[in-house]
Amino acid sequence: MSRVRRWILPIVLVGISLFLLVQYLSAGVQPGQWSYSELISHAQAGQVKEITIAGTSGVATDTSGHKYNVSLPSDQTLTMADELKADGVNVQFQSSTDLVSLLIGFLPNLIFILLIGGLMYWSYRSVQRGQGQAMSFGRSKPRLMTPQRSPVTFADVAGVDEAQEELREVVEFLESPDKFQALGARIPRGVLMVGPPGSGKTLLARAVAGEAGVPFFSISGSEFVEMFVGVGASRVRDLFAQAKKASPCIVFVDEIDAVGRQRGAGLGGGNDEREQTLNQLLVEMDGFDTDTHVIVIAATNRPDVLDPALLRPGRFDRHVVLDRPDVRGRRAILDVHVRDKPLAPEVDLDVLARQTPGFCGADLANLVNEAAILAARAGRKSIAMKDLEESIYRVIAGPERKSVRISDEEKHIVAFHEAGHALVMHELPHGERVHRVSIIARGSALGWTLSLPGEDKHLVGEVALHEQLAGMMGGRVAEEIVFGHVTSGAEDDIKKATLLARRMVTQWGMSERVGPVTMGENNELVFLGRDLGERRNYSEEMAALIDEEVRRMVDEAREVARKIITERRPTLSQLAERLISEETVEAEELDRILQQARPRLAAAATS
């Protein structure tokens, strides 16, 4: 229907143009005009071929085919006709009330009237649609999903077993509420899914839509907020009105922190559009109407900025946490994503799961997709293990930039820098195993050293953190020892080391002089979700002490790295030369080079 309306105006304009063109062309061949005496004289001269008489007017045609309009006397029509016949003129009579003639004569005018009427009707409809859009500005337009439109089920989601169980209970309650109501259980009003980006919150919501068998309304939190005050609240009311009509149903609000941030903080006071929208949402979720079976599922990765009234029981009764998966979860996620992809026989998903600690579901999906792209680019019919391993490096550090050309001097500096990182990390007893060292540029880095933990860790000890600092400083120390000067290549290492040391002092209580206290509080600009600054709740003397402790930790880490590199100077050169010739050294060859000269040090950095 919208396509038809789109063509109405062009059709009307073309019709009017054609009508005017026909009128113009026909105006050039209009009949001439004769008087009655001229008609008689031309007839007597034998120059009139025929005449058609209609009442007191007629149309005469001369021998050359030209037509002339003639006004005739009303009382001499018959006599005139006889005289014209005597002069050899073919006389014909036509009734003046002939309906067909009238219609033919009126047809151009009728067409013109219809075209003008059509144009006016189209203009009226346009105005009506504009008014309708203005009136519907406050209406909500959620996406209604059904099991047919959402083929994703719980079988397509892995690594979040506990979250699945929580949401499976919601689905079961909607399918058979009597089972729970018989024991006095009431339906949960809301479920809040919390987790880092890429942990599978939206995918899990789609699986709920596929499993529920009830109407599933999906909308983003940002779709409620507009520049006009009151529009967001109106859309919330309209959304829940639609949901109540389709009850029992599920309403999914993605990125609810866009509308659910704390009230009375930041800019705007209490009368801004976002706060009115949040107030309406609070009323709809737990107002006077408690008989409707509408369950709200929301997702966010910023639960710390949500309003406390939104998080209380009665609104979001359950908080489901989706964390980054462990090794078993990653293996299950990989099984889901490789389900429809051809794998080479040597592919070992257990090895990949161990090599990807810290990866979330989105990272693993991207990993498998990148591997498929690499295999297709190489012309292979199946995905090989080397494709999957290369995709790990692409996800972590970005694609290789082999087009970057650096001088031989810079290449030597980068090689010794990365060799210093690898050597120090390898020698420390609590250090993570180095899997690859490369001087091929990836992303913004000219070289990189990849180390991955052998197992998932949820707690990191103080000794391991000091060893991480030493590993970060290994590249800069190698430059100092080998070349006698340093370059700007250690900028990112210094930044990371300083940040880690400051967190150890101010947040984790790992400084004896400062003690186990938290120093500093972050003031957040709630509308932006960023740190506006740190509010110092400590004195200037304590600030100086914190700076001293941070400096001490970084200096001690640098000395540990200096000791290791000085003692293993030949090994450093051997690894750097291998990097210069091969550009990349894998874990097996790296272990062989680093273990040739002497075994690993028995002791490492101390706090």
Salt bridges, closest charged atoms under 4 A:
ASP62 OD2 - HIS66 ND1 3.91
ASP156 OD1 - ARG339 NH1 2.97
GLU166 OE1 - ARG318 NH1 3.01
GLU169 OE1 - ARG318 NH1 2.87
GLU172 OE2 - LYS179 NZ 2.51
GLU223 OE2 - ARG143 NH1 3.21
GLU226 OE2 - ARG235 NH1 2.99
ASP257 OD2 - ARG261 NH2 3.96
GLU275 OE2 - ARG274 NH2 3.78
GLU284 OE1 - LYS244 NZ 3.47
ASP286 OD2 - ARG312 NH2 2.67
ASP289 OD2 - LYS244 NZ 3.66
ASP304 OD2 - ARG302 NH2 3.16
ASP307 OD2 - ARG263 NE 3.10
ASP317 OD1 - ARG186 NH2 3.18
ASP335 OD1 - ARG331 NE 3.14
ASP340 OD1 - LYS341 NZ 3.56
ASP350 OD1 - ARG331 NH1 2.39
GLU370 OE1 - ARG394 NE 3.18
ASP387 OD1 - ARG380 NH2 2.34
GLU390 OE1 - ARG436 NH1 3.69
GLU390 OE2 - ARG442 NH2 2.74
GLU400 OE1 - LYS402 NZ 3.55
GLU400 OE2 - ARG442 NH2 3.12
GLU427 OE2 - HIS426 ND1 3.51
GLU427 OE2 - ARG568 NH1 2.52
ASP456 OD1 - ARG330 NH1 2.99
GLU462 OE2 - HIS466 NE2 3.75
GLU467 OE2 - HIS430 ND1 3.13
GLU479 OE2 - HIS417 ND1 2.69
GLU480 OE2 - ARG476 NE 3.52
GLU480 OE2 - ARG558 NH1 3.95
GLU480 OE1 - ARG562 NH2 2.66
ASP492 OD2 - LYS496 NZ 3.18
ASP493 OD2 - HIS417 NE2 3.05
ASP493 OD2 - HIS421 NE2 2.98
GLU521 OE1 - ARG535 NH2 2.26
GLU524 OE2 - ARG302 NH2 3.65
GLU540 OE1 - ARG536 NH2 3.25
ASP547 OD1 - ARG502 NH2 2.99
GLU548 OE1 - ARG513 NH2 3.45
GLU549 OE2 - ARG513 NH1 3.43
GLU549 OE1 - ARG552 NH2 2.89
ASP555 OD2 - ARG551 NE 3.12
ASP555 OD1 - ARG558 NH2 3.85
GLU556 OE2 - ARG552 NH1 2.92
GLU559 OE2 - ARG562 NE 3.87
GLU582 OE2 - ARG578 NH1 3.74
GLU583 OE2 - LYS411 NZ 3.88
GLU586 OE2 - ARG436 NH2 2.48
GLU589 OE2 - ARG578 NE 2.29
GLU589 OE2 - ARG592 NH2 3.65
ASP591 OD1 - HIS426 NE2 3.91
ASP591 OD2 - ARG433 NH2 2.92
